[in-house]
Amino acid sequence: MKRKKKQKQNPVIVITLCAVLLALSVLLLLLMRAVLGGREIKPASCKPKEEGEIAVMTPAPTLLDLYAYFDWTETTAIKVYDHRADKLIDMDLEEYIVGVVSAEMPAYYDFEALKAQAVASRTYTLYSMAHGGCHTNPDADVCTNSKCCQAFSTHERMQNAWKNDYANNYNRVAQAVMGTAGEVLVYDGKLCDALYHACSGGQTEDSEHVYANALPYLRGVTSPYEDPMRTEDVALKTDALVELIAAKYPESGISESNVRDGIAIEKAYASGRVETLRLGKTTVTGKQARNLFGLRSTMFTVEWTGDGIVFHTKGYGHGVGLSQNGANGMAKHGSDYQEILLHYYTGVSIGVFGADGITERTAPAPQNTNAPFVPES
Ligand SMILES: [Zn+2]
């Protein structure tokens, strides 16, 4: 009887032993990998994230990982001034562009929009480098301050912003950047000043209406697929409005008694952006009005209410060049990144920047569609 009882317990013991052996094997494999320092690109986990799951912070991938994975050998060294850390960092162009696209466009935007952004940001960077580099940091080619050059995310900032989505988002952006590696916008054989903005409000703007130069590739075009929710109303009470105007433009003579007759849009561009706004005895540009009233764009109308004024704004940003929101809309309606770029930059072509200058792409762009790139852990 005792023997029989023992035989009944055997399967449990066997299963336990198997489990222990399996665990030991996995541990051994992990130990061997750690000791041998094996490097491999791991596919992204498809396991759905559980609520409350703790973010796994993967260390930053090295440039070697990124370039080797996409089989990309063209290097362009750039000096990036990190304005938050107050230090100059040596980087390579594509590595830098991954950080720029991460910061300048939401990672959830359509993949073709991310690729369009990568080409625009790369072109903007190389154009700046060819025209004296960063204006506020003479030692740097570019800086990370969006008010000066382009916004940029370090891996630490990406991790903080994306949390559990860090690996997947990084992968998405890296694929968009490396899938267009080296590609730039060219007009008349030269790099373009590839300006871009968040959202145009339906119509982009001629460059000379916002900046000094009239550039042939920065013409106002329609932007038909933008998110119509990108409108904002800014309401100001009469006393606050008068205070704001009087502090900045005392010569306007604006007071609470004359303000309602004193504010009027004098001239607007064909796009609908305000060219000039009358403030009593003074006239300001649309840009000055945008700054004064804290508006998202110069595409606005004014409406008086019982106790103040409302500025109804459309779009976000200066409105010149690529509309990021419009690019996302075009991508969702089936356009690829080249169609998007050729729409927003009039008359340009797409070339490849390299050691030999700008050439047409003869070989296909570097791609690796076998497995997503995930920063090595
Ligand atoms: Zn700068």
Boltz pocket constraint, residues with backbone or C-beta under 6 A from the ligand:
constraints:
  - pocket:
      binder: B
      contacts: [[A, 134], [A, 135], [A, 136], [A, 137], [A, 142], [A, 143], [A, 144], [A, 145], [A, 148], [A, 149], [A, 150]]
      max_distance: 6.0
